[in-house]
Structure formats: C-alpha cells, structure tokens
Amino acid sequence: MPNDSLTVTDNRTGKNYELEVKNGTISAMELRQIKISDDDFGLMSYDPAYKNTASTESRITFIDGAKGILRYRGYPIEQLAEQSSFLEVSYLLQNGELPSRRQLEEFTHNITYHTMVHENIRELIDAFRYDAHPMGILLSTVGAMSTFYPDARDIESAENRRLQSYRLIAKMPTLAAYAYRHRRGLPYVYPDNDLSYAGNFLNMLFCMTERRYTPNPVVEKALDVLFILHADHEQNCSASAMRAVGSSHVDPFSSLAAATAALYGPLHGGANEAVIRMLNEIGSKSKIPEFIRRAKEGESRLMGFGHRVYKNYDPRAQVIKKLAYQVFDAVGKNPLIDLALELERIALEDEYFVKRKLYPNVDFYSGLIYQSMGLPMDLFPVIFAIGRTPGWLSQWEEMLTDPAQKIARPRQVYLGEGERKYVPVSER
C-alpha cells in the first residue's frame, strides 16, 4: 500500500477504498467510486464557498495564513513592496521571473503605448448619471472594450493574449480616472506617458489648469506600493470569478469585467471603505471600549480585522502601516489614524480577539492612506481593481494553459421536490 494514500471505509457497505494523496489533497473525482449500488451516482464532496476545496494548481501566489506569509512567484511581498515597482511586479506575475533591465523597459513601453482609450468609451462614460458609482462605470467600460477589440476573442494565440494584457493593464487607470472625473463633473485628462504608471494615474485624477502636472513623489511612490500589495492574492472571490468566466473561453475583457464586479462587493473590494465608516462612527477614543463590547456581543462588526486566509498579522498590513506615516508626513496627518491605532492596540490586547486570531488586515490602513491622498471612498475599490489587474490576468493565463482545467461547472446537492404532475391553472 503506498504511503501517500488515504483509506476510506464506507460504513454503509463495509467496502474500503484507497484514495491517492497528492500535494496534500485528494481528487474529488476519486470519491465517485464510492457507491452503494451500480446505478448510484457516487459520493460527492460538499463545500459551500470553497472553504476547503482546491479548484486549481497554481504557481503564482503562495499564502501561509498561519505564519502571515505572502509571496508572488516565491518573492516575499515585503521585499517587493520595498524594492520593486508595480510594473516590475506585473511582469513577474505574468512571466514567472523578474525582468532584466531591457525586458522591463520593453514591458513598460508596451504598457505605456496602450494607455489611451477610444473616444467612444469617453462618450459611454458621459451617458452615466452624474452620481454613478465609479466601480459601476469601470466594470461597464471594461466589458464594453471587448467590442472595440474583437481580436481579443482569439485566446488560442499566446501573442494575442499578451497584447490584451498590455491593453488592460494600461487602460484600467485611464478608465478609473475618467470615472472619477465624471463623478466630479470635471473634464477628462488624457494620459501623460512621460510619467510613471502611478504618476500618470494621479495626473489623470487631479490635473486641473496647470500646463504639466507634477505628482507628489511620496504619494506617487505610496500609490505604486499599494498597487503592488493588491496585485494578487491567490484564489479569492474575484480571481475565482476571472477563472470561472474565462473557462468558457470568452475574451479577457469580459472575464475581467466579471472579476471587477466581484470586487465591487462590500465583502471584497469595499472593506477598506467600511473601515473608514466604522472609525467615523466610533468618533473618539473614549468610545472605543463601548464599540469593542458591542463587537464582542455581535451588535457591530470590527472592520479591517480578521481574514478568511490569515490567522496572523496580514503581512500587507505591516507594510501599509509604515507607508501611512510617510504619506501623512507629505500631505498631512489623517485625524483618524490615532483612533485606528488605539482601536488596534485595544483589540490586540483583548483575549476575545486574540483567541480568535483577529489581526489587522490590508484594509485597516489602506483606506486611511487613500483618504489622505484626497480620494473619495467610492474610488477605493477602483484603485484596488487597477492593482489587481495583472494578478487577474495571470490567473486567467494560467487557467487557459492548464490542460486539467475545463469549463467551470460545480455540482449541487438537490433538495427540492421529486417528480410532480403538472396541474392546469383552472384546477389549482
């Protein structure tokens, strides 16, 4: 009997089954052999929300939630945040290795070349209500771009897939900035390709009447780091949406629109906005103990603490905490930071939260930084989407080139009525 196996006894029949254990998993299809009769469908696993189900093998991102580890292609997130740039990390995610100087220059040129969007997209944005949520505009325009690039449907070509990735990474900041300017009733600012990726985004957001916009270098660097921290995070809700929709072999613009829609939800991309609202609700340090009491009794939620994956301090949160002070020194201190620090201190000393391993996550401090940059809360998930784009595309590429992957089609456990005879409406 091989060592890497699991012996299962079906107490219904008394039969034993040997299931191979590979990379710490058993194949769900192996369960199908466990039957009580020849015409039995076979056993299935039941796992709502995929809490303990691996849907893919991946070489992109590694997370050890118990130890607070996050790595892109093997590189610790702390090292990348401190030493790398967002476009370099984008190259790493897409290609598996850090680029040479020449490769990075070529990659940067290919991104920069595609920053403009068709004028019809601008007209489409103009058609939205003046108060439309920027995320609603973003996911709509990303999906609409598939009609501007019909060649994107040729997903069998690796070269063509690469071209669409360039387009999406390049155009997401432009679409995001246009959505922001539309909400503000301001004229759109075209990309300035002499600026960095983050600097150009700030230019499209904030340029007013100046002939040439010069971004604050501290804010520019901070935004670049925030993009890096959000670039990928394994098989989360939006990455799974990207893979599931992409498994139908639709174009990447449509798949990325689906991922953006998943990120739109308050349980995913809207969490840092919820932190700001929570801090505003608390209002002062004197009210923190009462808020903590209510959170422990289930009357309120401590936003920005805890994570489905991390049972330790989120490594991204440690980077962001340090980053926050650099931004505050450059643009002014966010008055909510003192409240946030006191809330963190009390929570981390409270046995209730320590026992449940509820530590600050990436959302706890990121919203404070965005707010200090002058960004409205409804733009927070939009910035998240920009940073996550290369990760989504890397997940999509890996899914397409994995021979084990088929069109996503989960099973269900049917608990409804059995066969019933139709009764005419006159007899009901």
Buried (B, 14 or more C-beta within 10 A) or exposed (E): EEEEBEEBEEEEEEEEBEBEEEEEEBEBEBBEEBBEEEEEEEBBEEEEEEEEBEBBEBEBBBBBBEEBBBBBBEBBBBEBBEEBBBBBBBBBBBBEEBBEEEBBEEBBEBBBEBBEBBEEBBEBBEEBEEEBBBBBBBBBBBBBBBEEBEEBBEBEEEEBBBBBBBBBBBBBBBBBBBBBBBBEEEEBBBBBBEBBBBBBBBBBBBBEEEEEBEBBEBBBBBBBBBBBBBBBBBBBBBBBBBBBBBBEEBBBBBBBBBBBBBBBBEEBBBBBBBBBBBBEEBEEEEEBEEBBEEBBEEEBEBBBBBBEBBBBBBBBBBBBBEBBEBBBEBBEBBEBBEBBBBBBEBBBEBEBBEEEBBBBBBBBBBBBBBBBBEBBBBBBBBBBBBBBBBBBBBBBBBBBEEEEBEEBEEEEEEEEEEEEEEEEEEEE
